[in-house]
Amino acid sequence: MPEDTPSPSITERTTLEQAVVTSAGSMGRYRLLQRLGEGGMGEVWLAEQTEPVRRQVALKVIKAGMDSAQVVARFEAERQALALMDHAAIARVFDGGVTPQGRPFFAMEHVRGEPVTTYCDRHRLSTEDRLALFLELCEGVQHAHQKGIIHRDLKPSNILVTIQGDRPVPKIIDFGVAKATARQLTDQALLTELGAPIGTAEYMSPEQAEMGALDIDTRTDVYALGVTLYELLTGALPFASRELRAGGPTEIHRIIREKEPPRPSTRVTQLARESAEAARNRDTEPRRLAGRLRGDLDWITMKALEKDRTRRYGSASEMAADIRRHLAHQPVLAGPPRALYRARKFWQRHRVGVAASAALVLLFVAFSVVTSIQAVRIARERDRANEEARAKEQIAGFLKQLFQVSDPSQARGSTVTAREILDEGVRKIEVTLGDQPALRAELTSEMGEVYDSLGLYVEAVRLKRQALALRRQVLGPDHGKTLADTRMLAALLDIRFRRGQEAEGLLVPALAVAKRALGADHDETLKIESALATALSGQRRQEEAEPLFLDVLDRRRRAFGSDHPATLVALNNLSGLYHAQERHEDSLRLDREILEARRRTLGEDHPQTIDALNNLAYSLTALKRHDEARAVLERAIGLGEKVWGVNHPQYGLLLHTRGELAAAMGDLAGAEPDLLRALQAYDQREYATYRPLALYELAQVSARLGKTEAALGFLERALDQGYAPTGSAPPFVEDPQLASLRAHPRFEALADRVGRRGLKAP
């Protein structure tokens, strides 16, 4: 905030000192030092707080004569918005109250700083240093959005840079026109005048410029971040203020909604004499600056400035993630606009001319092109039909031979199980199809999925490895089926056996190949991206996983809608990430949405619906809503027993969740049998995903039941199988009930494996 405003006169100071009082009505709590600024509805003063702590604060109070109901409501909304937030990049609120005349005020952090663009230019920060500051700004905006607050007036004058320690830190101020998305900020009515857009024209999004538009979401702030980034990179605005404001409000709104700004690299070359100063302020020269911006930074900035908000980044964190990819020399998600998109834009600008030209071209070439295409298509379809008929005939013959194993003459009176039929099928594939690698790959891949569905995970992994090797040999590494088998093998390793690093090693190159060969929006590409995010989350790399999950969810929703199975899988993955981050309220919200959608589309007794019931119960347990969790679980367990049977790992997972719930409610005697039965189901199918956690929880329960030897045995098995507790995992704390366990000689050695207290990872 500027500090060069003259000090107030004695009369002014006395009047304001009398106006500024705490909500308790005491006087003299703040001593005014200097007026820092004045806006349309209020004044900001530098003041010294004398109690309960002595510090300098910025004191904002409504000006005399401006205390209308609408102004007071807007002022209250700003105070409540700031009070909700707790982030290093957002100015904090310390106190609030009303004056004797009933005008509200609040005391907030005094930011000794200057606008972010001014600071960067004065210190001649490089492009990299400016991006580092901008990333911190994105984190602050994301925090506000997570608290349900949209700023609506982000611009450099509301982003001050202050020095904390020895490093610059951006601070977002002035939430005077902020909008709440998830709660009501004030009990007073707060209305936006119809036809009066809110914000500053140079940083206003197209949806803000719509006359009377009320449908504003977080992507409005993403647009303003894009303008700010544009200015930080080039030293100029996308639309110069003189050009933008020359034609009055109507022309301002038309330009914002319809005119495309030049790319940052192009803007630098257009600046002429100003380009030399802009480059000097960035410690470079004009040609190098334009080259530095060309490519990634052009794409990232222009994606944030998209007129159609569905094409912008979905959040500030997504934009920040792309900048981090750029700084790490990784491919950015923004990418150049596709040819189809550019063509559509050209069509929108020149509809009549394009239509007439296209009609003439089509008239001249249609006959010859259609004739040749039809000939090629007929030949291709004939060949494909013949090939598919041969493949179906071979598969039918194979299946007929496979099920002959159940013929009494073959079985010789023995009962033949499904597992024996499958094992015989695998043997026949390997023996009889050695000279047909394409068909062998297809059948081996399918058999791997069958083994997985039956909980036979070791054999499933072996078959998927064989199928993948055959796919690479026959189809090549960039074929869709090769990429699908790569993803499914990685998912088996990650989810069933907790081998996340091995899965990541398969998925990272597969994702790069899929984007190149299939495209970023292809279904298989998104499945691989989701599998990679799951593998990263399983390795506690949630910050890397979250933007991938959000990107997949956004693309799924746009392509398929909210109820599509692929969208629901993406939602479920995001819920699991929120659990890992202990954001259980967010998980609960997503789990309810998933459950209702699966009930509508799949029915109550579908395995995915039962999974959704289990996830909902887990969220309720995490939030200590035990009675609700128990009711949901009992319904899930009843359905799961009918669908899976009592020996399937998925049924074991339901019992595992019920055991956790019983332990959380203090019912140790009830928790023990459920956890034991869950462990038995996991052991039968070599299911490693939740087995270490079940062993650890059994160690906890057994210890508290006085079963010391059993507890130590479970604990040792958990550690042997890679148990690594998270921050919320129940530790062996200094509990009187566990004195006998801690006194046991074996406990000393086990505790040393993971740390003396709390079983924290070494």
N, C-alpha and C positions, 0 to 999 in steps of 0.2 A: 504494500500500500504506500502511496506517496507520503512524504513527511515534510514537504516544503510549504504547507499551508500556514499562513500566519496564525499565531495564538489568538484565542478569542478575547474579546474585551471583558472587563470585569462584570459588566451587566449580563453579557451573553453567558459567561461561565456560571454566574450565580443562578441564572434562570435554568440552565441545563443541570447543574448540580442538584437543584431542588427537584428537577424532573426525574433524575435517575435514582431510583430506590429499588431495593430488593423486594421480592414477593412478600417477605416478612414485614415490610414497611419501615425498616431501619434506615437512617440517614447516614450520609458520610461514608458509605462503603466503598465508593469509587471517587477518586479525585481526578477531574478532567485536566489533561495536560495540553492537548493540541487537537484541532479538528483535522481529520485525515481526508475527509471527502464528504460530498453531498450528492444525493440522488433525487429522483422524483418524489419519493415518499419518506426518505429518512436521511439522517446524518450519521456519520461514523466518526467517533472520537478516540484518540489515544488516551487511555485512562490508567490510573494506578489503583489496583485493588488492594485494600488495606487489611481485609480479613475475609475468610479465616487464614488465607495465605496472602503474602505480599508479592504482587507481580504486575507486569504491564499487560493490558488487554486492549482489544478493539471493542468499543462499546457502540452498538447500533441502536438508535432510538427513532421512532416516528417523529417527524417534524410537527411542530404546533400547527394546527389548522388542517393537517392532512389525515387526521384519524377518522376517516370514513369507515363504514363497516367493511367495504371491499378491501381497502388498503390494510386495515387491521387484520383481516383474514389472510391476505397475501403475506403480511409480515409474520403472522403466527405460523403459516405454513413453512416459510423459510427457516424459522427457528426450530420447528419440529423436525424438518428434513435434516438439518445439520446435527441435531441431537441424536438422530438414529445412527449416525455413522462414526466409525472409529478406524481411521486409516491414516497413514503417514502423509498421504498425498491430498488430504482434505482438511481444511481448517476446522479445528474442534470448537465446540460450544462448551463454555464453562458454567454459565449461570444465566438466569433470566428472571424477569419480573415485570412490574408495571409501575408507571409513574403515578403520583397522586391524582393526576388528571385522567388516569385510566389508559394511558398510551403504553403499549408493551415495549420492552427493550430486551436485548440480550447481550451478554459479554462473551466474546469468542477469542480464540488465539490470535494474537497480533502477529501478522506475517510481515516481517521486514524483507521485502523483496521487490522485484520488478517483473514486468510481463515476460513470459518465456521467450518470445521472439527478441525482445530487447536484450535480455541477458545473454542469449546465444550469440547475437551479433556483437555485443560489446566485448565478449570474451573470445570471439572468433572461433567458436567451437566447430570441429569437423563434423561431417555428416554422421559418422559413427557415434560421436558424443551426443549429437542432437537426437539420434534414434534411441540412445540409452535413456535420456531424459523422457522422451516420448513414451517409452515402455512403462516407466513409473507412472506417468500420467494415465495411461490405459488401465493400469491396475487400480488406480483411484476411481476412475469412471466405472469400471467393472464392479467395484465394491458398492458404489452408490446404486447401481442397477440391481445388485443382489439384495440390497435393502429396499428395493421397490421404488427408487427415486430416479427420475429422468431430469437432468439439469435444464435442458432446453435453451441454454444460452452460453455454451462453451465457446470461448474465444481467448486469445492471448491475454487480454486485459483482466480476465477472470482466472488466469492460470499464472500465479506468481512463483518465481524461483527464489528460494531462500537458502542460506548456507547453514547446514547442520553438521557440526563437527568440522570436517574439512571437505565436504562434498555438497554439491547442489541438489536440492530436493524441490520438485514442483508441488505447489499447493493450490487446490481448486477452491475458489471462494464464490460468493454471491449466488446462492440458490434461491434468489428472490422470485424467479418464475418457474421453479421446479414443479414437476408433476409427479404425484404418487400413483403407482400402478397396483400396489397390493394392499394399501390401507388408506384410511382417511387421516390426513395430517392435522386437521383442526375441526372442532365441532361447528365452526362458523361456516356459512355458505361461501364458497370460493368459485366464482364464475369467470369463464373466459368470454369476453365480448365477441359476439358473432361477427365475422368479417374482420377481426383485428388479430393478425398473426402475431405470435409471441416470439421474440428473439431478435438478433441483430442480422440485418439483411445479408451481409457478406458471408455469414456462417450459417444461414438458415437453410434447412433441408427443403426439398420440393414439397413434401407433405405438410411442412409448416407454412409454406407459402400458399397453399390452397386456402381460399377465402372461407373462413369459418370452419376449417378442418379440425376435428377433435380426435381423430384416430392417430394419435402419436404414440410411438413405442420407442424402445431403447435404440433402435436403428437411427433415430433422429440425432442422438448424440454421436453415433458412429460417423454420420455425415459431417458433423462439426469437427470431429477428430480428424477426418480426412482433409478438411479445409485447413486446419491448424498444421497438419503434417505438410501439406502443400506449401504453406507459408514458411515453415521451418526449413524446408529443403531448397526453395527457390528464392525466398525473399520477397515474393509477390503473392497476391491472392489469385484464385482461379478466375475471378471476374474483378477487374479494377473497380474501386469504389466510385470513381468519377463516371465510368461507363455504366455501372450498375444503377446508379441513382439518377442518371441524367433524365430518364423518361418518366419519373414519378412512380407511385406504388404499383400501378398496373404493369408497367414495363419491367419493374424489379421482379415481380412475381412470374412474368412470362420468361424472363431470362433464366431464373432459378429452375423453373419447371421444364424448360424446353431446350435451352442452349447448352451444348457440350463444351466444357472448358478444354483448353489444350493440355496435353500431358506435361508433367513437370519438366522433363528434359527439353521439350519443345518451348515451353515458357521461358526457360533460361536463355535459349538462343534468340527469343523475340525481344528480350529486355534491352538490347543494344547497349547504351552506355551504362545502364543500371546493372547489367550482367557482370561487369568488372567489379563493382562494389559488392554485389551478392557473392561472387566467388571469393573475393578477398575476405569477407566476413566468415567464410567457411574454410579459410586457410588453403585455398587452391586457386586455379585460374578457370575462366569460363568454359573452355573446351573440355577440360577434365571434369568440371562439375556436371556438364550435360551428359558426358559419358558415364559418370558415376550414377546418375539418376535413370539412365536409359535401361529398360528391362524390368527387373524386379520392382524397383521403387516406383516406376511409372505404373506398373500393374497394380501394386498394393494401394497406391493413392487413388487411382481411378476406380478401383473396386469399391473403396469407401465412399466415393462421390457418385455412385450410380444413381440415376434418376429413379429407377425402379428399385425400391428398397428390398425387394425379395432377392435382388442380385448383389446387394451389399453384404459385408460381413454381418453375421447374425448377432455379434456381440463385440465389445471392446477386447475381450480376451482372445477371440478368434483373430482379430486384426493384429494384436500383439504377437500371437503365435506365428503368424506369417512373417512379421518383421524378424522374429528370432530365427526362423528358417533362413531368411535372407542373410542375416549376420553369420549364420553357421554354414553358409554356402550350400544349403539344401534347396530342393525345388519348392517354390512357393505355391500355395493353393490358388492364388489369384490368377496367375497365368495370363497370356494374351487373350483378348476377346476372340471367340471362334468365328470362322468365316460366316456361318449361318447367322450369328448375332449381328455381325457387321452388315451383312446383306439386308437383314430386317430393318436396321437403322436407316440404310440407304433408301430402302423402299418407302419408309415412313416419310422421308424428306422429298422424294421424287416419284410419288405414286403414279401420276398420269403418264409421265415419260417412260417409266419402267414398264408399265402395263402395255403401252403401245409397242415398245421395242420387243418385249417378250413375245407378244402375239405374232409379230412379223417373223421373228426367228423360229418360233415353233411351227409356223405355217410352212416354212421352207424345208425344215429338216425332219418333220414328224414322220413322213411316209418311209423314208429310207431307214431311219433309226429304229422305228417300231418293227420293221420287217427283220432286220438283223438281230435285234434283241430277242424277238420271239423264237428265232431259230436256235440261238444259243441257249435260251431258257428251256426249250423243249428237250434238247439234248442233255442238258445238265439234270433236269428233273427225271428223265428216263434213267440216267446212270445212277442217280441217288436212290430212286425207287428200287432198282435192281439190287443195289448194294444193301439197302435196308432189308429187303426181302430175304437175301441170303443170310444176313446177320440174325434176323428173327427166326429163320428156319434152324440155324445152328444153335441159338439159345434155347429154342423149344426142345430140340433133340437132347441138348445137355441136361435140361431140367427133367425130361422124361427119364433119362438114365440115372439122374441124381436120386429121384424118389423111388426108383426100383429097390433101393436099399431097405425100404420098409415092406417089400413083398415078403410073405411068409417063407417062400422058397429061398430067399436070400438071407433073411434074418434068422431062419432056423429056430423059431419059437421064442427068440429073445425079444424083449421090449426095446424098440428103437426110439431114442430121444431125439429132440430137435437138434441138440448139440452134435449128436453122432451123424445126423443127416448133413449138417453144415460141414463138419470135419471131412466127411466123405466127399462133399462137393468141392472143397478146397483141394483135396488130393487129386480129384479128377481134372480140375482146371490145370494143375501143374503138370499132370502126366499127359493129358490128351490134347491140350491146346498149345503145346510148345512151339509149333510152327505158325501160329496165328496170334502174334503179339497184340494186335489191336483188340480182338475179341477177348483175349486173356486179360488185358488191362481193364476192359469194361466190366467183366464178371468179377475180377479180383477186387476192384474198387467197390462194387455193390456188396460183395460178401463182407468186406471190411466194415461197411456201414451197418450190416445186419449184426455182426458180432458186437459192434459198439452199442446198438440198441438193446442187446441182451445183457449188457454189462460185462462182456468178455473183452476187456480193454487191451490186454497184452497181445492177444491174437489180432485184434483190430489194428493195432499199430503195425504189426508185422505185415499184414496184408496191404495196408495203405502205403507202406514203404515200397513193396513190390509193385503195386499199381502205379505209383509215381515214377519209378524207374522205367517202367514200360511206356508210360505216357511220354516221357521225355525222349525215349528212343523212337517212338512211332510218330508222335505229333509235334515234337519240338517244345522248347521251354515257354513259348509265348502263346500256346493254344489255351483256349478257355478251360478245357478239361484238365490239362496239366496244372493250371493255376488253381483250379478247384480242389484237386487232390493234394496239392501243396498246402492249401489252407486247412483242409480237413485233418491232415496229418499233424500240422502244427497245433490245431485246436485240441486234438487228442493228447498230445504231449503236454500242453499247457494245463488244460482243465482236468484231465484224468490223472496225470502224474506230476503236476507242478514243476515241469521242466520248462519254465518260462524263457530262459535264455536261449535254449535250443530252438524253441518255437519262434522267438524273435529273429534268430539267424535265418530261418526259412522265410519268414513273412516280409522282412524289409526288402530283400531283392525282388520277391514276388510282387510287392506293391508297386515298385518302380516299373517292372515289366508290364503289369496290368494297366497302369496309367498310360504307358506308351502304346500298348497293343490294343487295348479295349476302350480306353477313355476313362476320365475321372468319374463320370456318372454311371458307368456300367455296373450292373448288379454284382458281378463277381469282384470288381475293384472295391466296391463298398464293403463287401463281406470280408475281404482281406484286410482292409483298413480297420474294420471293427475287431477282427481277430488280433491284429497287432496291438490295438488299444487295450484289449483284454489282457494280453501278455504283459504289457508295460504296467498295467494296474496291479497285476499279480506280483510284480517285482517291486511294488510300492513306489512306482514312478507315476503317481496320479497327475502331476502337473503336465507331464508329457501326454498322458492318455486322454485327459479331458477334452482338449481341442479336437482330437480325432473322433471321439464319441459324438461331440456336438456337431461336427461336420457331417458325419454319417446320418445322424438324426435329421438334420436340416434337409439334406438331399433326399432322404427317404420320404419325409413328409411332403415335400414339393412334388415328388414323382408319384407317390402312391396314396397319400392321404393318411389320416391318423389311425384308422382301424386295420390297415394292412399288416399281415404277419411280420414283414420285414421292418416296418416302423415300430411295432411293439417289441421286437427283439432289440432294436436300437435303444428304445426307452428302458428296457430291462437292464441292458448293459450300463446305461448312465446311472440308473438307480443303484446298481452294485458299486459303482465308483463313489457315489455319494455316501454309501455306507462306509466304505474304506476311509473316507474323509470325515466320518462321524457327523455328516449332515443328514441326520435321521428324519427330520421333518420333510426335507426335500425328497428323500427316498420314499417316505410314506405317501406323499402326494402322487408320485409317479406310479407306485405300486397299486394304488386304488384305480388310477386311470387304466393301467394295464389289465387289471382283473376285470373291470367292467367291459372293456373292449373284447377280451377273450371270451367272456360269458356270452356276449352278443354274437360273436362270429364263430366260436368253436363249440359252445355248450359247456355245461357245468362239469361234466366228467371227462373232459379232454385232458391228457397229460399236461399240456401247457397251462390250462386253467388251474390245475392242481398245484403246479409250480408257482403260479401267481398267488394262490392262497397261502402257500408256505412263505413266500417272500413278504407278503403283507403281515403275516404273523410275526416274522422276524423283526420287521420295522416297529410294530407295536410293542414287542418285547424290549427293543432297544430304547423305546420312549417310556418304559415302565407302565404301559397300559395293559397290565397282565390279564385282566378279565376278558378284554376284547380279544387279545391274542389267543387265549385258550379256546374261546368259542370258534374262532377261525380255524385253528389247528385241528380241533376235533372233526370239523367238517372235512378238512383236507385229508386227514388220516383215514376216515371212513371211505372216501372216494379212492384214495391211493391203494388201499388194500385190495379193492376190487379190480383196479386197472393194472397194477404192477405185481401184486402178490407180496408176501411178507419178506422175501429174500432179495428183492431188487434194491440196488443202492439208492434209487430215488425214494422208495418207501423208507429206507433207513434214514434218509435226510429229513423226512417228516418227523420221525421219532427223535432224531438228533435235536431238531428245533424244539420239540416238546420237552426234552430233557433240559435244554438250556433255560426254557421258561420256568420249569419246576425249580431249578437251582436258583434262578433269579428271585423266585418267590420264597426261598428258604426251605423248600420241600426237598431235602436231600435224598430221603428214602424214595421219593417218587422219581427223582431225576436219575438215580443210578440204573434201574432196569431199562429205561428208555435209551440211555447212552450205551449200555452194554449191547442191546439189540441192534442199535444203529451200527456199532462197531462190528458186530457179527455180519451184518449185511455188507459192509464195506470190505471186510476180509474175504468173504466168499467170492467177490467179483474183482479182487485186486484193485479196488477203487481208492486212489491216493488223494483225491482232492480234499476231502474233509476228515480223513482218518487221523492225521496228526492232531488236529484240533479236538476231535472226540477223545483221543487218548489223554490229552492234557486236561480236558474238562473232567474226565473220569478220575484223574489223579487228584484234582481239587476236591471232588465230591468224596472220594474214598478217604482222603486225609481228614476231612471234617467229620466223617462217620467213624473215625478211629481205626480204619483199616490201613495201618501204616505200610505194611509190606506190599499190599496191592497198589497203594498210591505210588510208592517208589517204582514199582514195576511199570505202571502206566506212564509215569513221568519219563523213565528211561527210554521206553519205546517211542514216546512222542519226540524226544530229542534225537533218537536214532533215525527217525523218519523225517527229519528236517523241520521240526516245529520251530517257528520264529514268531514270537508273540508281537502283536501290534500294541499301539499305545493304550487301547481300551481292553486288552486281554486281562483277565483277572490274575493278579500276581500272587505268589506265596508271600503275603505281607506278614507283619508282626501280629499274628492273630493268636490269642491264648489257646484256641482249639488245636493249633498246629504245633504246639510245643514239642510233643512227642516225635513228630515227623522231623522237625529241625534238629532234634537231638540225636537222630539216628546217624550212624557213621556214613551210610551211603549217601545221605542228603548233601553232605559237604561237597563230595565230588561232583554230584549232579548240578548243584547250584553254581559251582565254579565254571561249569561249561557255558553258562549264559550270563554270568554276572552275579554278584553276591546278593543283591536285593532286587526284588520286583521281576526277576527273570527277564531283564532287559537284554536285548541283543548286544553282543560284545562290539 
